[in-house]
Amino acid sequence: MVAALPMPEDLPTRPASQVKNRWGEVVRQVRESGSVAVTHHAAVEMVLIDTATYRRLAEEVRGMHAQEEAVMDELDRAFEARLAALQAPDARARLDGLFARRGQLKRAPKAGASF
């Protein structure tokens, strides 16, 4: 499950000039808080995060990609199975038989025990 991250505007901020001139302090703040928003003219331009947070995010993204691939593989298998059924030698005869019935059922439908 993807962990919730604070929005950049909710992070501690440092002006870009301080990041440039006081790098050691910024690094210390990132280690303490996990991330720091870097501002330029009072607008958040980027977010600095610690390595552990970056690794966690990268692993979560990999997990989501793997899950997405598994879902796509399952959909592909289902599509290929349906396509194979449509390409079977007797597919036309089965389809013609379906249309010939014109909605007629072999058994009467059941609408529940009380019906």
Secondary structure, DSSP 8 states (H G I E B T S, - for coil): -------GGGS-EEEHHHHHH-HHHHHHHHHHHSEEEEEETTEEEEEEE-HHHHHHHHHHHHHHHHHHHHHHHHHHHHHHHHHHHHTSTTHHHHHHHHHHHTT--SS-----TT-
